[in-house]
Every structure is written in C-alpha cells, then in structure tokens.
Amino acid sequence: MRIVIPSRKRVQACTHALKLFPQATVCVDEAEAADYAPLCAAAGVELLLHPSEVAGIGPLRQWILDNVADETVFMVDDDVGFLGVVAGRGTRRAQLREPDAIAQVVANAAHCAQVLGTPVFGFSQNGADVRKFRPQDPFVLATWVGGGIGIIGRELRYDTELRLRADIDFCLQALLKYRCVYMDNRFALVHQRFNNTGGNAHQRSGERNAHELAYLRQKWGKWLQIRQAKSTTLLSITNVTRRQTIRLQD
C-alpha cells in the first residue's frame, strides 16, 4: 500500500502530516518542486510531481491513481497533522500520534475493505466530536469518506468534472457497483478542511460550488442529500441502507 499526501502551498502543514505518515509520498505541482524538495529530502520520502494543469480534487486523485503502481493507495490531506488521528471510546478520545500505530489502523481498514469486497475505505469525518461516535456502530458501510480515502484497485475512476466534491461522487460509484464503502467509525483524521490557505482553496468559488452541487443533484438524485447548515453545505448519502453480516468459518 502506498500512502500519498497531495499538497499545494502548504510546506509547513505537510511537515506535520509527515510526522504521522513518515513513509508517505508527497505529491505536488511540478511548479512547486523547489519548495517541497528540501522537506522531502530531509524526511527521506519520495516527491511525486504532477503537471500544473492537473488541478482540483477529481483530476488530482485520478492522476495519482494513474501514476502510482501500488494496488492500494491511501490519499490523506496535508493538513491532517495538526491534530492527528482520534480514537473514540465512549465519551473519551485518544489522540494517536505514533506512526506505527497509525499505519496499523490504516492497514486494518484496508484489510476489512478487501474482505468486504469494496475498493473504498476511510475513517470518520466527525473529527474530535466524540458525541457523534456510536459504540453500536463501530463501522459504517453506506456512507462517504474524505480527508483520507483509501482505494483498492482501479475499477472505478474519479469524475474529473468535480474539483471540489469528487470524493462523495467516487463513494456513490462504489455503493452503486459494490454495495458498500468501509468506514472505520472508531477513528477520525482531524483536519482543517475549509479554513486553510493553499490546498484546494484556489478552486473554491460560489460559482464553482453551485455548479458542482447542481451537477451532483442531477447525477445522483434522491441518493444524495444536500442541505445548508450555518455557513457550510453538508452532503450526505441517503436512502441507502446497508448492514453486512459476515459468517466466519473455522
């Protein structure tokens, strides 16, 4: 499995992310090679350069899948290192900062996805809010993952029309074809998705956001719920009920 950190104009944030994922490959625009080269050299990690015309979540994730040979790829946001991985335990949380423990969590999720027969895995997007962790649902099968998304194989392709909302579309494709997406609800990759400069911020505008929401409504209809909450738009997968019973044999 290859762990890839896509980054843009966030060298310092990427430094923190590499502390959690020191074995990762850093993927950046070829125009920023000189900015990231010292960081990657010091960390002893590979620097993967993509063409400058590859921009936005959908095009970039698909480019990574097309240019990384490993069957399993886990792409994690470059700003995840600020708080780390959070494990929900009832009403308490425990931050995981040990790279070996985090690598094992990711490897376990990839294994579970393989057993279930789905090419997509990830972790909770509820961040450090343990109130939203339900002990009776340690994993979820009918949802979408983002911030950190694992992909096994190349049967599905990202919709490169989507530069902002590509992950939920990719997960809906997986649900349509494979009937489940594996999300380990016990762990969360905590990141600052919409508050940082750099990253995908240059793609965001009111016009672009409205275009992609309309595009997704037309593409997925009742299976996708879009609602406004305070100052953000929330997207969730609806009308998809999925419970998986696995019989273990001796």
C-alpha positions as CSV (number, residue, x, y, z in Angstrom):
1,M,0.0,0.0,0.0
2,R,1.2,3.5,-0.9
3,I,0.3,6.4,1.3
4,V,0.2,9.7,-0.7
5,I,-0.1,13.2,0.7
6,P,-1.3,15.6,-2.1
7,S,-0.1,19.1,-1.1
8,R,-0.2,22.6,-2.5
9,K,1.4,25.7,-1.0
10,R,1.4,24.1,2.5
11,V,5.0,23.1,3.1
12,Q,4.7,23.6,6.9
13,A,1.4,21.7,7.1
14,C,3.0,18.9,5.2
15,T,5.8,18.8,7.7
16,H,3.2,17.9,10.4
17,A,1.5,15.3,8.2
18,L,4.8,13.6,7.6
19,K,5.3,13.2,11.3
20,L,2.2,11.0,11.3
21,F,2.9,9.3,8.0
22,P,6.7,9.3,7.7
23,Q,6.5,6.6,4.9
24,A,4.3,8.7,2.7
25,T,4.9,10.0,-0.8
26,V,4.3,13.8,-1.2
27,C,2.6,14.8,-4.4
28,V,2.8,18.4,-5.6
29,D,2.6,20.6,-8.7
30,E,5.8,20.4,-10.6
31,A,6.0,24.2,-10.3
32,E,6.4,23.8,-6.5
33,A,9.2,21.2,-6.7
34,A,11.8,23.6,-5.4
35,D,9.6,24.5,-2.4
36,Y,9.0,20.9,-1.3
37,A,12.3,19.3,-2.3
38,P,14.2,20.2,0.9
39,L,11.3,18.9,3.1
40,C,11.2,15.6,1.3
41,A,14.9,15.2,1.3
42,A,15.1,15.9,5.0
43,A,12.3,13.4,5.7
44,G,13.7,10.8,3.3
45,V,10.4,10.5,1.3
46,E,9.6,10.5,-2.4
47,L,8.4,13.6,-4.1
48,L,5.9,12.9,-6.9
49,L,5.4,15.8,-9.3
50,H,2.2,16.2,-11.3
51,P,1.6,18.6,-14.2
52,S,0.4,22.1,-13.4
53,E,-2.8,21.6,-15.5
54,V,-3.9,18.8,-13.1
55,A,-5.9,20.8,-10.6
56,G,-8.8,20.1,-8.3
57,I,-9.7,17.0,-6.3
58,G,-11.1,14.8,-9.0
59,P,-8.4,15.4,-11.6
60,L,-5.6,15.2,-9.0
61,R,-6.8,12.0,-7.3
62,Q,-7.3,10.3,-10.7
63,W,-3.8,11.4,-11.8
64,I,-2.4,9.8,-8.6
65,L,-4.3,6.6,-9.3
66,D,-3.0,6.5,-12.9
67,N,0.6,7.2,-11.8
68,V,1.1,5.1,-8.7
69,A,1.6,1.4,-9.3
70,D,0.6,0.1,-5.9
71,E,-2.8,-1.7,-5.9
72,T,-3.9,0.1,-2.7
73,V,-3.4,3.8,-2.4
74,F,-4.4,5.8,0.7
75,M,-4.5,9.6,0.0
76,V,-4.5,11.8,3.1
77,D,-4.9,15.6,3.2
78,D,-1.7,17.5,4.0
79,D,-3.3,19.4,6.9
80,V,-4.3,16.3,8.9
81,G,-1.1,16.5,11.1
82,F,-2.5,19.4,13.2
83,L,-4.5,17.1,15.5
84,G,-3.9,13.6,14.3
85,V,-6.0,10.5,14.5
86,V,-8.6,10.4,17.1
87,A,-10.0,7.2,18.5
88,G,-13.5,7.4,20.0
89,R,-14.0,5.4,23.2
90,G,-17.4,6.2,24.6
91,T,-17.3,9.8,25.7
92,R,-13.5,10.0,25.7
93,R,-11.0,10.4,22.9
94,A,-7.4,9.4,22.5
95,Q,-5.1,11.0,20.0
96,L,-2.8,8.6,18.1
97,R,0.5,10.2,17.2
98,E,2.7,7.1,16.9
99,P,3.3,6.5,13.2
100,D,3.4,2.7,13.6
101,A,0.0,2.7,15.4
102,I,-1.5,4.9,12.7
103,A,0.0,2.7,9.9
104,Q,-1.6,-0.3,11.5
105,V,-5.0,1.4,11.7
106,V,-4.9,2.2,8.0
107,A,-3.7,-1.3,7.1
108,N,-6.5,-2.8,9.2
109,A,-9.1,-0.7,7.4
110,A,-7.7,-1.7,4.0
111,H,-7.9,-5.4,5.0
112,C,-11.5,-5.0,6.2
113,A,-12.4,-3.4,2.9
114,Q,-10.8,-6.2,0.9
115,V,-12.7,-8.8,3.0
116,L,-16.0,-7.0,2.3
117,G,-15.2,-6.7,-1.4
118,T,-15.3,-2.9,-1.6
119,P,-12.5,-0.8,-3.2
120,V,-13.0,2.2,-0.9
121,F,-12.2,2.7,2.8
122,G,-11.7,5.5,5.2
123,F,-12.4,7.0,8.6
124,S,-15.0,9.1,10.4
125,Q,-15.3,12.8,9.4
126,N,-16.8,13.8,12.7
127,G,-13.3,14.9,13.9
128,A,-12.8,15.1,17.6
129,D,-16.5,15.3,18.5
130,V,-16.9,12.0,20.4
131,R,-20.6,12.8,20.9
132,K,-21.2,11.6,17.4
133,F,-19.5,8.3,17.9
134,R,-21.9,5.4,18.3
135,P,-20.3,2.4,20.0
136,Q,-23.0,0.1,18.5
137,D,-21.8,1.2,15.0
138,P,-18.0,0.8,15.1
139,F,-18.0,0.8,11.3
140,V,-20.4,2.2,8.6
141,L,-21.0,0.7,5.2
142,A,-23.3,3.2,3.5
143,T,-21.5,6.5,3.7
144,W,-18.7,8.5,2.1
145,V,-15.2,9.2,3.2
146,G,-13.0,12.2,2.6
147,G,-9.9,13.9,4.0
148,G,-8.3,10.5,3.9
149,I,-9.5,8.0,1.3
150,G,-8.2,4.5,0.6
151,I,-8.7,3.0,-2.9
152,I,-8.0,-0.6,-3.8
153,G,-7.6,-1.4,-7.5
154,R,-8.6,0.8,-10.4
155,E,-12.1,-0.4,-11.3
156,L,-13.6,3.0,-10.5
157,R,-12.4,6.3,-11.9
158,Y,-12.8,9.8,-10.4
159,D,-15.2,12.2,-12.2
160,T,-12.7,14.9,-13.3
161,E,-15.6,17.3,-13.8
162,L,-15.6,17.6,-10.0
163,R,-12.9,19.7,-8.5
164,L,-14.4,20.2,-5.0
165,R,-16.9,17.4,-4.4
166,A,-15.2,14.4,-6.1
167,D,-14.9,12.1,-3.1
168,I,-18.6,11.8,-2.4
169,D,-19.2,11.0,-6.1
170,F,-16.5,8.3,-6.0
171,C,-18.1,6.7,-2.9
172,L,-21.5,6.8,-4.6
173,Q,-20.0,5.0,-7.5
174,A,-18.6,2.3,-5.1
175,L,-22.0,1.9,-3.4
176,L,-23.7,1.6,-6.8
177,K,-21.3,-1.1,-8.0
178,Y,-20.1,-2.9,-4.9
179,R,-22.9,-2.1,-2.5
180,C,-20.7,-0.8,0.4
181,V,-17.9,1.5,1.4
182,Y,-16.0,0.7,4.5
183,M,-15.6,3.5,7.1
184,D,-14.0,2.7,10.4
185,N,-16.0,4.9,12.7
186,R,-13.7,4.5,15.7
187,F,-11.0,6.7,14.2
188,A,-11.0,10.2,12.6
189,L,-8.5,12.1,10.6
190,V,-8.8,15.5,12.1
191,H,-8.1,18.3,9.6
192,Q,-9.0,21.9,8.8
193,R,-10.8,21.3,5.6
194,F,-12.1,24.7,4.7
195,N,-10.1,27.1,6.9
196,N,-6.6,26.9,5.4
197,T,-5.0,28.8,2.7
198,G,-3.3,26.8,-0.1
199,G,-4.5,23.3,-0.8
200,N,-7.7,23.3,-2.9
201,A,-8.7,26.8,-1.8
202,H,-7.9,28.2,-5.2
203,Q,-10.6,26.1,-6.8
204,R,-13.3,27.3,-4.5
205,S,-15.8,30.0,-5.5
206,G,-19.5,30.4,-5.1
207,E,-20.0,29.8,-8.8
208,R,-17.9,26.7,-8.8
209,N,-19.6,25.3,-5.7
210,A,-23.1,26.0,-7.2
211,H,-22.1,24.3,-10.5
212,E,-20.9,21.1,-8.7
213,L,-23.9,20.9,-6.4
214,A,-26.3,21.1,-9.4
215,Y,-24.2,18.6,-11.3
216,L,-24.3,16.1,-8.3
217,R,-28.1,16.6,-7.9
218,Q,-28.7,15.7,-11.5
219,K,-26.3,12.8,-11.4
220,W,-27.4,11.2,-8.1
221,G,-30.9,12.4,-7.4
222,K,-32.5,11.1,-4.2
223,W,-29.4,9.2,-3.2
224,L,-27.7,12.4,-2.3
225,Q,-28.9,14.9,0.3
226,I,-27.6,18.5,0.1
227,R,-28.5,20.9,2.9
228,Q,-27.3,24.2,4.3
229,A,-26.1,24.3,7.9
230,K,-25.0,27.7,9.2
231,S,-22.2,28.8,6.9
232,T,-21.4,25.4,5.3
233,T,-23.0,23.0,2.9
234,L,-23.5,19.4,4.1
235,L,-23.6,16.5,1.7
236,S,-24.8,13.1,2.9
237,I,-25.8,9.8,1.3
238,T,-29.5,9.0,1.9
239,N,-31.9,6.2,1.1
240,V,-29.1,3.7,1.2
241,T,-29.5,1.1,4.0
242,R,-26.7,-1.4,4.3
243,R,-26.0,-3.9,7.0
244,Q,-23.3,-6.5,6.5
245,T,-23.3,-9.9,8.2
246,I,-20.2,-11.9,7.8
247,R,-20.1,-15.5,8.7
248,L,-16.7,-16.6,9.9
249,Q,-15.7,-20.2,9.2
250,D,-13.3,-22.2,11.2
